[in-house]
Amino acid sequence: MFNMVIFGPPGCGKGTQAARIVQNHGFLHISTGDLIRNEISAGTAMGQLYNKFISRGMLVPDQIILKELYRFALNHSNAKGIIFDGFPRTLYQAQMLDRIFIKRKMKIGLVISIDVPEEELMNRVLERGKTSGRSDDNEMIMNNRLMVYFSQTQPVIEYYRKTKRLVSIDGNQHIDTVAAIIDKTIRNHM
C-alpha cells in the first residue's frame, strides 16, 4: 500500500490534484475538508461541532480529526493507497499519523507540498467563492485560514523534509503541468 499526503495552503489546488491522482493511480482519497463539510451539511452532531471551529476559520482539534482518519485508514487497509488531503496540518498530527501507521505496518511514502503565492491563493479562493457556496470562501476567513496555515504548518514541512519524504511543487502553473509533475513524482517514489 502506497500512502501519501498532498499538502498546501487553502486554494492551492490540493483537491483538484488529488482527484487526478485517484484517476491515474487508483488510490483512495480522504479530504479532511470534505469530511468536515459533509458532516456540517448533513447537520450531524459532529458537523455542528466542526462548524464551531470552521465558521471562525480555525482548525478542528487534533484528537477529533485523528480519530476520524484512523477509522478511515482501518476500514480501507487493503486499498492500493490513500491520499491524505489537507492533513496533517500540525506537527503533532504528522507525528501521530506516522505512529498510527507504524502500528498497522504502513507508512506515508511521499508528501507533496503545492506551493502558491499568498496573493494568488486569495484570488483563487475569492473566485471559487462566487460559485462554491462554501461559507469559508471569503476574504476575512481566508486571511485567518492562511495565517493559521502558515503559522502551524512550518514545523510539519520541516518534519517531512527531515524525514526525506517532502517534495515541493510550484502550484502557480497550469493545472495540467502541476498534475504531470505530481504524477512523475509519485511514479519515482513507488
PyMOL commands that set and color helices and strands:
alter all, ss='L'
color gray80, all
select helices_A, chain A and resi 14-25+32-42+45-54+62-75+91-103+118-132+139-162+175-189
alter helices_A, ss='H'
color red, helices_A
select strands_A, chain A and resi 2-7+28-31+81-85+108-115+166-170
alter strands_A, ss='S'
color yellow, strands_A
deselect
rebuild
show_as cartoon
